[in-house]
Amino acid sequence: MRLRCWQRGGCQAVRQFSPDIVVVALGLDASRDDPFACMAVNETGFLRMSEILGILSRPTLIVQEGGYPSPRLGDSLAGFLRGFVARQAS
């Protein structure tokens, strides 16, 4: 539900503002597998978030800034990047 709300409101706000570049602080500590797990985002969640960003078709700087070592950290990052690249290409 939150993702849908951001997709509607966030995307609309970015389009209206029309920035030259979108900067994303990619906090992978939102992963459900993070040792401090205060959120529960899985690989599919990261993928869907990045697809929404990709739809904006804006130059984007992605800064990875969170995520403690866990066996799934790379999967979360790969899922995010896979969704973003797929939407940018379409």
N, C-alpha and C positions, 0 to 999 in steps of 0.2 A: 504494500500500500504506500509506504513512504517513497519508494522508488518511483511509483506512478506520479505521485504529487510533485516530486522534484522534476520528473520528466516534463510535466506540463508547465509548472511555474518557472523552474530554472532555465529550461531551454528557451522559453518565451523571453525571459529577462535578458539572456545572453544575446538573443537575436535583436531585441530592441536596442540594447546598448551598442551592439556591433563592434566588439573590441578587435584590435589588430591581432591580438594573440590571447589565447586562453591558457592560464597557468593552473595546473592541477597538482595539488599536494596529495600524492597517492599514499595514504596511510594504510599499509597492509596489516597494521596491528588491529584492524577491524575484523580480521579473519577469525573464524570460530576456532581455529587451531593455534592461535597465538597463545603463548604461555600465560598471558595475563587476561585473556579472553573476556573482555567486557562487552563485546559485540558478537554477532554470530553470522558474519558474511561468509559464504562458501565460494568456491570457484565460479559457480554459475552466477552468483550475485555480482562478483567483480566483472565478469564478462558482460552482464547486462548493463551495469553502470557505464562501462567503457563504450558499449554500443550507442548509448544515449549521447555520450560526448562526441563520438564519431559522426553522428548524424548532423551535428552542428557545422561540420565542414569548415572549421576555422583552424588556422595554424595553432598548434598546441604544444606547450612545454609540459612534460610530465616529470615531476620530481618525486622519486620514491623517498619517503621520509617516515617510515615507520614499519614495524614488523620485526619482532624478535625472532631469532633462529628457531625454526620449527620444521618438521619434515615436509610440510605443505607450502612453505613460503614461496618457493619457486613456482609451484602450481598456481598460486593466487596471482602472482605477477604475470605468468604466461597467459592465464585466462583473461586478465585485463588487457594485455597488449594484443592478444588475438582478436578480441571483440572490437577494439579501437581500430586496428588496421583493417579489419574486414569492412567496417562501416565507412572508413575513409576511402576505401577503394571502390565502393559502390556508388 
